[in-house]
């Protein structure tokens, strides 16, 4: 298992342990929901972090980088909308 996935699973486990009532079976459901949320949120963060700032471009007319940035922003937008994170991540429909 990837180290980042392990970290997210640990974070989800802590959340579900705190939120679940004693002798309550909702802990597993809370874990799965939180784990999925953390994975998607991490993916969205990776997409945003992958964007290249225009100030970092080596050439004034680097159309490839502009196209990649546009594709990444589209992906970020679509994922946020699809998973219902639009509000949470400030993505407008």
N, CA, C and O atoms as a CHARMM CRD file, in Angstrom:
* protein
*
  372
    1    1 UNK  N      0.84000  -1.17700   0.00000 PROA 1      0.00000
    2    1 UNK  CA     0.00000   0.00000   0.00000 PROA 1      0.00000
    3    1 UNK  C      0.89000   1.24700   0.00000 PROA 1      0.00000
    4    1 UNK  O      1.88100   1.31900   0.72800 PROA 1      0.00000
    5    2 UNK  N      0.52700   2.19800  -0.80800 PROA 2      0.00000
    6    2 UNK  CA     1.20300   3.47200  -0.92100 PROA 2      0.00000
    7    2 UNK  C      1.21100   4.19100   0.44000 PROA 2      0.00000
    8    2 UNK  O      0.22600   4.12900   1.17600 PROA 2      0.00000
    9    3 UNK  N      2.29500   4.85600   0.76600 PROA 3      0.00000
   10    3 UNK  CA     2.42500   5.53900   2.05400 PROA 3      0.00000
   11    3 UNK  C      1.36500   6.62200   2.23600 PROA 3      0.00000
   12    3 UNK  O      0.82600   6.78100   3.33100 PROA 3      0.00000
   13    4 UNK  N      1.06000   7.36500   1.17700 PROA 4      0.00000
   14    4 UNK  CA     0.04600   8.42500   1.28000 PROA 4      0.00000
   15    4 UNK  C     -1.33400   7.82100   1.56000 PROA 4      0.00000
   16    4 UNK  O     -2.09700   8.37000   2.35400 PROA 4      0.00000
   17    5 UNK  N     -1.65800   6.70200   0.91600 PROA 5      0.00000
   18    5 UNK  CA    -2.94400   6.02500   1.15500 PROA 5      0.00000
   19    5 UNK  C     -3.00300   5.56600   2.61100 PROA 5      0.00000
   20    5 UNK  O     -4.04700   5.67200   3.25500 PROA 5      0.00000
   21    6 UNK  N     -1.90000   5.06500   3.12200 PROA 6      0.00000
   22    6 UNK  CA    -1.84100   4.62400   4.51600 PROA 6      0.00000
   23    6 UNK  C     -2.10100   5.80800   5.46300 PROA 6      0.00000
   24    6 UNK  O     -2.82800   5.67100   6.44700 PROA 6      0.00000
   25    7 UNK  N     -1.50900   6.95600   5.16200 PROA 7      0.00000
   26    7 UNK  CA    -1.72800   8.14800   5.98300 PROA 7      0.00000
   27    7 UNK  C     -3.19900   8.57300   5.95700 PROA 7      0.00000
   28    7 UNK  O     -3.77200   8.91700   6.99000 PROA 7      0.00000
   29    8 UNK  N     -3.80000   8.54500   4.76500 PROA 8      0.00000
   30    8 UNK  CA    -5.21000   8.92600   4.65300 PROA 8      0.00000
   31    8 UNK  C     -6.10500   7.93000   5.38400 PROA 8      0.00000
   32    8 UNK  O     -7.09400   8.32100   6.00500 PROA 8      0.00000
   33    9 UNK  N     -5.76000   6.63600   5.31100 PROA 9      0.00000
   34    9 UNK  CA    -6.53600   5.61200   6.01800 PROA 9      0.00000
   35    9 UNK  C     -6.44000   5.82600   7.53200 PROA 9      0.00000
   36    9 UNK  O     -7.43300   5.68200   8.24600 PROA 9      0.00000
   37   10 UNK  N     -5.25700   6.16700   8.01000 PROA 10     0.00000
   38   10 UNK  CA    -5.08900   6.44300   9.44500 PROA 10     0.00000
   39   10 UNK  C     -5.92600   7.64300   9.87300 PROA 10     0.00000
   40   10 UNK  O     -6.56300   7.62500  10.92600 PROA 10     0.00000
   41   11 UNK  N     -5.91600   8.67800   9.04900 PROA 11     0.00000
   42   11 UNK  CA    -6.69700   9.87600   9.35700 PROA 11     0.00000
   43   11 UNK  C     -8.19900   9.55300   9.37800 PROA 11     0.00000
   44   11 UNK  O     -8.92700  10.01900  10.25400 PROA 11     0.00000
   45   12 UNK  N     -8.65100   8.75500   8.40600 PROA 12     0.00000
   46   12 UNK  CA   -10.06200   8.36100   8.35300 PROA 12     0.00000
   47   12 UNK  C    -10.42400   7.49100   9.55300 PROA 12     0.00000
   48   12 UNK  O    -11.51900   7.61500  10.10300 PROA 12     0.00000
   49   13 UNK  N     -9.51100   6.61200   9.95900 PROA 13     0.00000
   50   13 UNK  CA    -9.77100   5.73700  11.10900 PROA 13     0.00000
   51   13 UNK  C     -9.91800   6.55500  12.38600 PROA 13     0.00000
   52   13 UNK  O    -10.79400   6.28300  13.20700 PROA 13     0.00000
   53   14 UNK  N     -9.05900   7.55700  12.55100 PROA 14     0.00000
   54   14 UNK  CA    -9.16300   8.41800  13.72600 PROA 14     0.00000
   55   14 UNK  C    -10.49100   9.16000  13.72800 PROA 14     0.00000
   56   14 UNK  O    -11.14800   9.26400  14.76400 PROA 14     0.00000
   57   15 UNK  N    -10.88700   9.67800  12.56300 PROA 15     0.00000
   58   15 UNK  CA   -12.14800  10.39700  12.45100 PROA 15     0.00000
   59   15 UNK  C    -13.32600   9.49200  12.80100 PROA 15     0.00000
   60   15 UNK  O    -14.20000   9.87400  13.58000 PROA 15     0.00000
   61   16 UNK  N    -13.34400   8.28800  12.22000 PROA 16     0.00000
   62   16 UNK  CA   -14.48100   7.39000  12.45500 PROA 16     0.00000
   63   16 UNK  C    -14.51700   6.90900  13.90400 PROA 16     0.00000
   64   16 UNK  O    -15.59700   6.68300  14.45100 PROA 16     0.00000
   65   17 UNK  N    -13.35600   6.74900  14.53000 PROA 17     0.00000
   66   17 UNK  CA   -13.32400   6.32900  15.93900 PROA 17     0.00000
   67   17 UNK  C    -13.87500   7.43200  16.84200 PROA 17     0.00000
   68   17 UNK  O    -14.55000   7.15200  17.83300 PROA 17     0.00000
   69   18 UNK  N    -13.58900   8.66500  16.50100 PROA 18     0.00000
   70   18 UNK  CA   -14.08400   9.79300  17.29600 PROA 18     0.00000
   71   18 UNK  C    -15.58800   9.98800  17.10100 PROA 18     0.00000
   72   18 UNK  O    -16.31900  10.25200  18.05600 PROA 18     0.00000
   73   19 UNK  N    -16.04300   9.85300  15.84500 PROA 19     0.00000
   74   19 UNK  CA   -17.43500  10.15700  15.52100 PROA 19     0.00000
   75   19 UNK  C    -18.41200   9.02100  15.84000 PROA 19     0.00000
   76   19 UNK  O    -19.59000   9.27400  16.09100 PROA 19     0.00000
   77   20 UNK  N    -17.93800   7.78200  15.83300 PROA 20     0.00000
   78   20 UNK  CA   -18.83300   6.64300  16.06400 PROA 20     0.00000
   79   20 UNK  C    -19.13600   6.50800  17.55200 PROA 20     0.00000
   80   20 UNK  O    -18.25500   6.66300  18.39800 PROA 20     0.00000
   81   21 UNK  N    -20.36600   6.22300  17.84300 PROA 21     0.00000
   82   21 UNK  CA   -20.75800   5.99600  19.23000 PROA 21     0.00000
   83   21 UNK  C    -20.29100   4.61500  19.66500 PROA 21     0.00000
   84   21 UNK  O    -20.15600   3.72500  18.82500 PROA 21     0.00000
   85   22 UNK  N    -20.03900   4.41000  20.96800 PROA 22     0.00000
   86   22 UNK  CA   -19.63200   3.08400  21.43600 PROA 22     0.00000
   87   22 UNK  C    -20.67300   2.02500  21.04200 PROA 22     0.00000
   88   22 UNK  O    -21.87600   2.27700  21.11000 PROA 22     0.00000
   89   23 UNK  N    -20.21400   0.86600  20.64000 PROA 23     0.00000
   90   23 UNK  CA   -21.05800  -0.25500  20.22700 PROA 23     0.00000
   91   23 UNK  C    -21.95600   0.11700  19.05200 PROA 23     0.00000
   92   23 UNK  O    -23.03400  -0.45500  18.88500 PROA 23     0.00000
   93   24 UNK  N    -21.52100   1.05600  18.25100 PROA 24     0.00000
   94   24 UNK  CA   -22.28200   1.49800  17.08500 PROA 24     0.00000
   95   24 UNK  C    -21.58800   0.96900  15.83600 PROA 24     0.00000
   96   24 UNK  O    -20.36600   1.05600  15.72300 PROA 24     0.00000
   97   25 UNK  N    -22.34600   0.43000  14.91300 PROA 25     0.00000
   98   25 UNK  CA   -21.76100  -0.12600  13.68900 PROA 25     0.00000
   99   25 UNK  C    -21.50600   0.94200  12.63000 PROA 25     0.00000
  100   25 UNK  O    -21.02600   0.63400  11.53900 PROA 25     0.00000
  101   26 UNK  N    -21.82300   2.18800  12.94700 PROA 26     0.00000
  102   26 UNK  CA   -21.63100   3.24900  11.95600 PROA 26     0.00000
  103   26 UNK  C    -20.15900   3.59400  11.75200 PROA 26     0.00000
  104   26 UNK  O    -19.81900   4.31000  10.81000 PROA 26     0.00000
  105   27 UNK  N    -19.29200   3.09800  12.61500 PROA 27     0.00000
  106   27 UNK  CA   -17.86400   3.39300  12.49200 PROA 27     0.00000
  107   27 UNK  C    -17.28700   2.97400  11.15900 PROA 27     0.00000
  108   27 UNK  O    -16.50300   3.71600  10.56900 PROA 27     0.00000
  109   28 UNK  N    -17.66200   1.78600  10.66300 PROA 28     0.00000
  110   28 UNK  CA   -17.16300   1.31800   9.36600 PROA 28     0.00000
  111   28 UNK  C    -17.65000   2.21900   8.23900 PROA 28     0.00000
  112   28 UNK  O    -16.88600   2.56100   7.33700 PROA 28     0.00000
  113   29 UNK  N    -18.91200   2.60000   8.29300 PROA 29     0.00000
  114   29 UNK  CA   -19.47300   3.46700   7.26000 PROA 29     0.00000
  115   29 UNK  C    -18.79400   4.83200   7.30000 PROA 29     0.00000
  116   29 UNK  O    -18.43800   5.38500   6.25900 PROA 29     0.00000
  117   30 UNK  N    -18.61500   5.37000   8.49900 PROA 30     0.00000
  118   30 UNK  CA   -17.93700   6.65500   8.63900 PROA 30     0.00000
  119   30 UNK  C    -16.51200   6.58000   8.10200 PROA 30     0.00000
  120   30 UNK  O    -16.04400   7.50700   7.44100 PROA 30     0.00000
  121   31 UNK  N    -15.81800   5.46400   8.38900 PROA 31     0.00000
  122   31 UNK  CA   -14.45500   5.30000   7.89800 PROA 31     0.00000
  123   31 UNK  C    -14.42100   5.32300   6.38100 PROA 31     0.00000
  124   31 UNK  O    -13.62100   6.04600   5.78700 PROA 31     0.00000
  125   32 UNK  N    -15.28700   4.53500   5.74700 PROA 32     0.00000
  126   32 UNK  CA   -15.29700   4.44300   4.28300 PROA 32     0.00000
  127   32 UNK  C    -15.60500   5.80300   3.66500 PROA 32     0.00000
  128   32 UNK  O    -14.94400   6.22700   2.71700 PROA 32     0.00000
  129   33 UNK  N    -16.61700   6.48500   4.20900 PROA 33     0.00000
  130   33 UNK  CA   -16.98700   7.79600   3.66800 PROA 33     0.00000
  131   33 UNK  C    -15.85800   8.80700   3.83400 PROA 33     0.00000
  132   33 UNK  O    -15.53900   9.54100   2.89900 PROA 33     0.00000
  133   34 UNK  N    -15.25500   8.84800   5.01600 PROA 34     0.00000
  134   34 UNK  CA   -14.17000   9.80000   5.26800 PROA 34     0.00000
  135   34 UNK  C    -12.94400   9.45800   4.43300 PROA 34     0.00000
  136   34 UNK  O    -12.28800  10.35200   3.89900 PROA 34     0.00000
  137   35 UNK  N    -12.63100   8.17500   4.31800 PROA 35     0.00000
  138   35 UNK  CA   -11.48400   7.73900   3.53000 PROA 35     0.00000
  139   35 UNK  C    -11.65600   8.15700   2.07500 PROA 35     0.00000
  140   35 UNK  O    -10.72600   8.68000   1.46100 PROA 35     0.00000
  141   36 UNK  N    -12.84200   7.92700   1.52500 PROA 36     0.00000
  142   36 UNK  CA   -13.11600   8.32200   0.13900 PROA 36     0.00000
  143   36 UNK  C    -13.00800   9.83700  -0.01300 PROA 36     0.00000
  144   36 UNK  O    -12.43600  10.32900  -0.98500 PROA 36     0.00000
  145   37 UNK  N    -13.55500  10.57000   0.94400 PROA 37     0.00000
  146   37 UNK  CA   -13.48700  12.03100   0.88900 PROA 37     0.00000
  147   37 UNK  C    -12.04100  12.51300   0.91300 PROA 37     0.00000
  148   37 UNK  O    -11.66600  13.40700   0.15500 PROA 37     0.00000
  149   38 UNK  N    -11.23400  11.91900   1.78200 PROA 38     0.00000
  150   38 UNK  CA    -9.82700  12.31600   1.88300 PROA 38     0.00000
  151   38 UNK  C     -9.05300  11.99900   0.60800 PROA 38     0.00000
  152   38 UNK  O     -8.19700  12.78100   0.19300 PROA 38     0.00000
  153   39 UNK  N     -9.34500  10.86700  -0.01400 PROA 39     0.00000
  154   39 UNK  CA    -8.65600  10.50600  -1.25700 PROA 39     0.00000
  155   39 UNK  C     -9.00000  11.50700  -2.35400 PROA 39     0.00000
  156   39 UNK  O     -8.10700  12.00600  -3.04000 PROA 39     0.00000
  157   40 UNK  N    -10.27900  11.80200  -2.52400 PROA 40     0.00000
  158   40 UNK  CA   -10.69200  12.74600  -3.56100 PROA 40     0.00000
  159   40 UNK  C    -10.10800  14.13100  -3.28100 PROA 40     0.00000
  160   40 UNK  O     -9.62100  14.79500  -4.19600 PROA 40     0.00000
  161   41 UNK  N    -10.15500  14.56600  -2.02200 PROA 41     0.00000
  162   41 UNK  CA    -9.59300  15.87300  -1.66600 PROA 41     0.00000
  163   41 UNK  C     -8.09600  15.92100  -1.96500 PROA 41     0.00000
  164   41 UNK  O     -7.58800  16.93600  -2.44000 PROA 41     0.00000
  165   42 UNK  N     -7.39700  14.83300  -1.68900 PROA 42     0.00000
  166   42 UNK  CA    -5.96900  14.78000  -1.96600 PROA 42     0.00000
  167   42 UNK  C     -5.70200  14.81500  -3.46900 PROA 42     0.00000
  168   42 UNK  O     -4.75300  15.45400  -3.92200 PROA 42     0.00000
  169   43 UNK  N     -6.53800  14.12900  -4.23300 PROA 43     0.00000
  170   43 UNK  CA    -6.40400  14.16000  -5.69700 PROA 43     0.00000
  171   43 UNK  C     -6.60700  15.57700  -6.21900 PROA 43     0.00000
  172   43 UNK  O     -5.84800  16.04500  -7.06800 PROA 43     0.00000
  173   44 UNK  N     -7.63300  16.26000  -5.71100 PROA 44     0.00000
  174   44 UNK  CA    -7.88000  17.63800  -6.13600 PROA 44     0.00000
  175   44 UNK  C     -6.69000  18.53400  -5.78400 PROA 44     0.00000
  176   44 UNK  O     -6.30600  19.40400  -6.56600 PROA 44     0.00000
  177   45 UNK  N     -6.11700  18.31300  -4.60900 PROA 45     0.00000
  178   45 UNK  CA    -4.94900  19.11000  -4.20900 PROA 45     0.00000
  179   45 UNK  C     -3.77600  18.85000  -5.15600 PROA 45     0.00000
  180   45 UNK  O     -3.07600  19.78000  -5.55700 PROA 45     0.00000
  181   46 UNK  N     -3.56700  17.58000  -5.50900 PROA 46     0.00000
  182   46 UNK  CA    -2.47300  17.23900  -6.41900 PROA 46     0.00000
  183   46 UNK  C     -2.67400  17.89100  -7.78500 PROA 46     0.00000
  184   46 UNK  O     -1.71800  18.35100  -8.41000 PROA 46     0.00000
  185   47 UNK  N     -3.92200  17.92500  -8.24100 PROA 47     0.00000
  186   47 UNK  CA    -4.20100  18.57000  -9.52200 PROA 47     0.00000
  187   47 UNK  C     -3.85700  20.05300  -9.44500 PROA 47     0.00000
  188   47 UNK  O     -3.17400  20.58500 -10.32000 PROA 47     0.00000
  189   48 UNK  N     -4.33600  20.72000  -8.38800 PROA 48     0.00000
  190   48 UNK  CA    -4.04800  22.15300  -8.24900 PROA 48     0.00000
  191   48 UNK  C     -2.55500  22.40200  -8.10800 PROA 48     0.00000
  192   48 UNK  O     -2.02800  23.36200  -8.67000 PROA 48     0.00000
  193   49 UNK  N     -1.87500  21.54800  -7.36400 PROA 49     0.00000
  194   49 UNK  CA    -0.42900  21.71100  -7.17800 PROA 49     0.00000
  195   49 UNK  C      0.34100  21.46800  -8.47600 PROA 49     0.00000
  196   49 UNK  O      1.47100  21.93300  -8.62700 PROA 49     0.00000
  197   50 UNK  N     -0.27100  20.74000  -9.41100 PROA 50     0.00000
  198   50 UNK  CA     0.38600  20.44700 -10.68000 PROA 50     0.00000
  199   50 UNK  C      0.33800  21.58500 -11.67500 PROA 50     0.00000
  200   50 UNK  O      1.04400  21.56900 -12.68300 PROA 50     0.00000
  201   51 UNK  N     -0.49500  22.57300 -11.39400 PROA 51     0.00000
  202   51 UNK  CA    -0.59500  23.70900 -12.30300 PROA 51     0.00000
  203   51 UNK  C      0.70700  24.49300 -12.30300 PROA 51     0.00000
  204   51 UNK  O      1.34700  24.65800 -11.26400 PROA 51     0.00000
  205   52 UNK  N      1.08600  24.96700 -13.45900 PROA 52     0.00000
  206   52 UNK  CA     2.31200  25.74600 -13.58800 PROA 52     0.00000
  207   52 UNK  C      1.94100  27.21600 -13.61800 PROA 52     0.00000
  208   52 UNK  O      1.12600  27.64800 -14.43400 PROA 52     0.00000
  209   53 UNK  N      2.53700  27.97100 -12.73200 PROA 53     0.00000
  210   53 UNK  CA     2.30600  29.41000 -12.69500 PROA 53     0.00000
  211   53 UNK  C      2.93000  30.02700 -13.94400 PROA 53     0.00000
  212   53 UNK  O      4.02300  29.64400 -14.36100 PROA 53     0.00000
  213   54 UNK  N      2.22200  30.98300 -14.52800 PROA 54     0.00000
  214   54 UNK  CA     2.73500  31.61500 -15.74800 PROA 54     0.00000
  215   54 UNK  C      4.10700  32.23700 -15.53600 PROA 54     0.00000
  216   54 UNK  O      4.89000  32.34500 -16.48000 PROA 54     0.00000
  217   55 UNK  N      4.40600  32.64300 -14.31500 PROA 55     0.00000
  218   55 UNK  CA     5.71300  33.24700 -14.04500 PROA 55     0.00000
  219   55 UNK  C      6.83700  32.22500 -14.11300 PROA 55     0.00000
  220   55 UNK  O      8.00800  32.59400 -14.20700 PROA 55     0.00000
  221   56 UNK  N      6.48500  30.93300 -14.06600 PROA 56     0.00000
  222   56 UNK  CA     7.50100  29.88300 -14.10600 PROA 56     0.00000
  223   56 UNK  C      7.79700  29.40200 -15.52600 PROA 56     0.00000
  224   56 UNK  O      8.69700  28.58700 -15.72800 PROA 56     0.00000
  225   57 UNK  N      7.04400  29.90400 -16.51200 PROA 57     0.00000
  226   57 UNK  CA     7.24000  29.45300 -17.88900 PROA 57     0.00000
  227   57 UNK  C      8.60300  29.90300 -18.41000 PROA 57     0.00000
  228   57 UNK  O      9.05800  31.01500 -18.14200 PROA 57     0.00000
  229   58 UNK  N      9.23200  29.01700 -19.15400 PROA 58     0.00000
  230   58 UNK  CA    10.53900  29.33300 -19.71700 PROA 58     0.00000
  231   58 UNK  C     10.41100  30.20000 -20.96100 PROA 58     0.00000
  232   58 UNK  O     11.29100  31.00600 -21.26100 PROA 58     0.00000
  233   59 UNK  N      9.31700  30.03000 -21.67600 PROA 59     0.00000
  234   59 UNK  CA     9.10100  30.75900 -22.91900 PROA 59     0.00000
  235   59 UNK  C      7.81700  31.56400 -22.80000 PROA 59     0.00000
  236   59 UNK  O      6.86900  31.14000 -22.14000 PROA 59     0.00000
  237   60 UNK  N      7.78800  32.71400 -23.43600 PROA 60     0.00000
  238   60 UNK  CA     6.61600  33.57200 -23.36000 PROA 60     0.00000
  239   60 UNK  C      5.37600  32.89600 -23.94100 PROA 60     0.00000
  240   60 UNK  O      4.27200  33.09500 -23.43400 PROA 60     0.00000
  241   61 UNK  N      5.54000  32.11900 -24.97300 PROA 61     0.00000
  242   61 UNK  CA     4.39600  31.53000 -25.67700 PROA 61     0.00000
  243   61 UNK  C      4.38700  30.01600 -25.52000 PROA 61     0.00000
  244   61 UNK  O      4.36500  29.28600 -26.51100 PROA 61     0.00000
  245   62 UNK  N      4.40400  29.56000 -24.31900 PROA 62     0.00000
  246   62 UNK  CA     4.41100  28.12600 -24.06600 PROA 62     0.00000
  247   62 UNK  C      2.96500  27.60900 -24.08700 PROA 62     0.00000
  248   62 UNK  O      2.32700  27.44500 -23.04700 PROA 62     0.00000
  249   63 UNK  N      2.47000  27.35700 -25.31200 PROA 63     0.00000
  250   63 UNK  CA     1.08200  26.93500 -25.49200 PROA 63     0.00000
  251   63 UNK  C      0.81700  25.56700 -24.87500 PROA 63     0.00000
  252   63 UNK  O     -0.29200  25.29900 -24.41300 PROA 63     0.00000
  253   64 UNK  N      1.81400  24.71200 -24.86400 PROA 64     0.00000
  254   64 UNK  CA     1.63200  23.38100 -24.28900 PROA 64     0.00000
  255   64 UNK  C      1.29500  23.47900 -22.81100 PROA 64     0.00000
  256   64 UNK  O      0.36200  22.83000 -22.33900 PROA 64     0.00000
  257   65 UNK  N      2.04600  24.28000 -22.08700 PROA 65     0.00000
  258   65 UNK  CA     1.78800  24.44300 -20.65600 PROA 65     0.00000
  259   65 UNK  C      0.41700  25.05500 -20.42400 PROA 65     0.00000
  260   65 UNK  O     -0.29500  24.64500 -19.50700 PROA 65     0.00000
  261   66 UNK  N      0.04300  26.01100 -21.22600 PROA 66     0.00000
  262   66 UNK  CA    -1.27200  26.62100 -21.09800 PROA 66     0.00000
  263   66 UNK  C     -2.36800  25.58900 -21.31600 PROA 66     0.00000
  264   66 UNK  O     -3.36000  25.57500 -20.58800 PROA 66     0.00000
  265   67 UNK  N     -2.19700  24.72500 -22.31100 PROA 67     0.00000
  266   67 UNK  CA    -3.18100  23.67500 -22.59100 PROA 67     0.00000
  267   67 UNK  C     -3.26200  22.67200 -21.44200 PROA 67     0.00000
  268   67 UNK  O     -4.34800  22.24200 -21.05500 PROA 67     0.00000
  269   68 UNK  N     -2.10300  22.30900 -20.90500 PROA 68     0.00000
  270   68 UNK  CA    -2.07200  21.37300 -19.77900 PROA 68     0.00000
  271   68 UNK  C     -2.75200  22.00100 -18.57200 PROA 68     0.00000
  272   68 UNK  O     -3.54600  21.34000 -17.90400 PROA 68     0.00000
  273   69 UNK  N     -2.45700  23.25400 -18.28100 PROA 69     0.00000
  274   69 UNK  CA    -3.10000  23.94300 -17.16200 PROA 69     0.00000
  275   69 UNK  C     -4.61500  23.97700 -17.34200 PROA 69     0.00000
  276   69 UNK  O     -5.36100  23.73800 -16.39300 PROA 69     0.00000
  277   70 UNK  N     -5.06200  24.27100 -18.54300 PROA 70     0.00000
  278   70 UNK  CA    -6.49900  24.32200 -18.80700 PROA 70     0.00000
  279   70 UNK  C     -7.13500  22.94700 -18.60100 PROA 70     0.00000
  280   70 UNK  O     -8.21900  22.84400 -18.02700 PROA 70     0.00000
  281   71 UNK  N     -6.46900  21.90400 -19.06300 PROA 71     0.00000
  282   71 UNK  CA    -6.98200  20.54300 -18.88500 PROA 71     0.00000
  283   71 UNK  C     -7.02600  20.16600 -17.41000 PROA 71     0.00000
  284   71 UNK  O     -7.98300  19.53500 -16.96300 PROA 71     0.00000
  285   72 UNK  N     -6.00700  20.54300 -16.65200 PROA 72     0.00000
  286   72 UNK  CA    -5.98600  20.25300 -15.21900 PROA 72     0.00000
  287   72 UNK  C     -7.10200  20.99700 -14.49300 PROA 72     0.00000
  288   72 UNK  O     -7.75000  20.43400 -13.61000 PROA 72     0.00000
  289   73 UNK  N     -7.32800  22.23600 -14.85200 PROA 73     0.00000
  290   73 UNK  CA    -8.40700  23.00000 -14.21700 PROA 73     0.00000
  291   73 UNK  C     -9.77000  22.39100 -14.55900 PROA 73     0.00000
  292   73 UNK  O    -10.65400  22.32700 -13.70400 PROA 73     0.00000
  293   74 UNK  N     -9.94000  21.94400 -15.80700 PROA 74     0.00000
  294   74 UNK  CA   -11.18300  21.27200 -16.18500 PROA 74     0.00000
  295   74 UNK  C    -11.37300  19.99500 -15.37800 PROA 74     0.00000
  296   74 UNK  O    -12.47500  19.71100 -14.90700 PROA 74     0.00000
  297   75 UNK  N    -10.30200  19.22900 -15.21800 PROA 75     0.00000
  298   75 UNK  CA   -10.37600  17.99000 -14.43700 PROA 75     0.00000
  299   75 UNK  C    -10.72600  18.29900 -12.98300 PROA 75     0.00000
  300   75 UNK  O    -11.57600  17.63300 -12.39100 PROA 75     0.00000
  301   76 UNK  N    -10.07900  19.29500 -12.41700 PROA 76     0.00000
  302   76 UNK  CA   -10.33800  19.70500 -11.03700 PROA 76     0.00000
  303   76 UNK  C    -11.80700  20.08100 -10.87800 PROA 76     0.00000
  304   76 UNK  O    -12.47000  19.64500  -9.93700 PROA 76     0.00000
  305   77 UNK  N    -12.30300  20.88600 -11.79400 PROA 77     0.00000
  306   77 UNK  CA   -13.69500  21.33000 -11.75300 PROA 77     0.00000
  307   77 UNK  C    -14.65400  20.14200 -11.83900 PROA 77     0.00000
  308   77 UNK  O    -15.58700  20.03300 -11.04200 PROA 77     0.00000
  309   78 UNK  N    -14.42400  19.26100 -12.79700 PROA 78     0.00000
  310   78 UNK  CA   -15.31800  18.11300 -13.00100 PROA 78     0.00000
  311   78 UNK  C    -15.31500  17.14800 -11.82000 PROA 78     0.00000
  312   78 UNK  O    -16.36900  16.64400 -11.43400 PROA 78     0.00000
  313   79 UNK  N    -14.16400  16.88900 -11.25300 PROA 79     0.00000
  314   79 UNK  CA   -14.07500  15.99500 -10.09400 PROA 79     0.00000
  315   79 UNK  C    -14.79400  16.62200  -8.90200 PROA 79     0.00000
  316   79 UNK  O    -15.55300  15.94700  -8.20600 PROA 79     0.00000
  317   80 UNK  N    -14.55800  17.90100  -8.66900 PROA 80     0.00000
  318   80 UNK  CA   -15.18900  18.58100  -7.53700 PROA 80     0.00000
  319   80 UNK  C    -16.70700  18.57400  -7.67800 PROA 80     0.00000
  320   80 UNK  O    -17.41700  18.35600  -6.69600 PROA 80     0.00000
  321   81 UNK  N    -17.20000  18.80600  -8.86500 PROA 81     0.00000
  322   81 UNK  CA   -18.64600  18.80200  -9.10100 PROA 81     0.00000
  323   81 UNK  C    -19.19200  17.38500  -8.92200 PROA 81     0.00000
  324   81 UNK  O    -20.18900  17.18400  -8.22900 PROA 81     0.00000
  325   82 UNK  N    -18.53700  16.40500  -9.54600 PROA 82     0.00000
  326   82 UNK  CA   -19.01700  15.02500  -9.52900 PROA 82     0.00000
  327   82 UNK  C    -19.11000  14.47900  -8.10600 PROA 82     0.00000
  328   82 UNK  O    -20.08800  13.81500  -7.75900 PROA 82     0.00000
  329   83 UNK  N    -18.11700  14.74900  -7.29700 PROA 83     0.00000
  330   83 UNK  CA   -18.09900  14.21600  -5.93900 PROA 83     0.00000
  331   83 UNK  C    -18.77100  15.14200  -4.93100 PROA 83     0.00000
  332   83 UNK  O    -18.73000  14.88900  -3.72600 PROA 83     0.00000
  333   84 UNK  N    -19.38700  16.20800  -5.42200 PROA 84     0.00000
  334   84 UNK  CA   -20.11900  17.10600  -4.53700 PROA 84     0.00000
  335   84 UNK  C    -19.23000  17.98200  -3.68600 PROA 84     0.00000
  336   84 UNK  O    -19.66500  18.47900  -2.64700 PROA 84     0.00000
  337   85 UNK  N    -17.99600  18.18000  -4.10600 PROA 85     0.00000
  338   85 UNK  CA   -17.06600  18.99600  -3.33800 PROA 85     0.00000
  339   85 UNK  C    -16.98200  20.41800  -3.88000 PROA 85     0.00000
  340   85 UNK  O    -16.11600  21.18800  -3.46600 PROA 85     0.00000
  341   86 UNK  N    -17.86300  20.76700  -4.79000 PROA 86     0.00000
  342   86 UNK  CA   -17.77000  22.07300  -5.44600 PROA 86     0.00000
  343   86 UNK  C    -17.70200  23.20400  -4.42800 PROA 86     0.00000
  344   86 UNK  O    -16.82700  24.06500  -4.50800 PROA 86     0.00000
  345   87 UNK  N    -18.62700  23.20000  -3.47300 PROA 87     0.00000
  346   87 UNK  CA   -18.64500  24.25600  -2.46900 PROA 87     0.00000
  347   87 UNK  C    -17.40200  24.21900  -1.58900 PROA 87     0.00000
  348   87 UNK  O    -16.77200  25.24400  -1.33000 PROA 87     0.00000
  349   88 UNK  N    -17.07000  23.02800  -1.14200 PROA 88     0.00000
  350   88 UNK  CA   -15.94800  22.85500  -0.21900 PROA 88     0.00000
  351   88 UNK  C    -14.62600  23.35700  -0.81800 PROA 88     0.00000
  352   88 UNK  O    -13.78100  23.90900  -0.11300 PROA 88     0.00000
  353   89 UNK  N    -14.46500  23.15300  -2.13700 PROA 89     0.00000
  354   89 UNK  CA   -13.21000  23.53100  -2.77300 PROA 89     0.00000
  355   89 UNK  C    -13.32500  24.79100  -3.59800 PROA 89     0.00000
  356   89 UNK  O    -12.41200  25.13100  -4.35100 PROA 89     0.00000
  357   90 UNK  N    -14.45600  25.49500  -3.46000 PROA 90     0.00000
  358   90 UNK  CA   -14.61100  26.76700  -4.13900 PROA 90     0.00000
  359   90 UNK  C    -14.70600  26.65600  -5.64500 PROA 90     0.00000
  360   90 UNK  O    -14.30600  27.57500  -6.36000 PROA 90     0.00000
  361   91 UNK  N    -15.23100  25.54400  -6.13900 PROA 91     0.00000
  362   91 UNK  CA   -15.39500  25.36300  -7.57500 PROA 91     0.00000
  363   91 UNK  C    -16.82300  25.74800  -7.92800 PROA 91     0.00000
  364   91 UNK  O    -17.77800  25.21100  -7.36700 PROA 91     0.00000
  365   92 UNK  N    -16.95900  26.67500  -8.85500 PROA 92     0.00000
  366   92 UNK  CA   -18.28300  27.11600  -9.26700 PROA 92     0.00000
  367   92 UNK  C    -18.77200  26.27900 -10.43400 PROA 92     0.00000
  368   92 UNK  O    -17.99000  25.89900 -11.30500 PROA 92     0.00000
  369   93 UNK  N    -20.06900  25.99200 -10.44900 PROA 93     0.00000
  370   93 UNK  CA   -20.64600  25.20700 -11.55000 PROA 93     0.00000
  371   93 UNK  C    -20.80300  26.06000 -12.77700 PROA 93     0.00000
  372   93 UNK  O    -21.27200  25.57800 -13.80800 PROA 93     0.00000
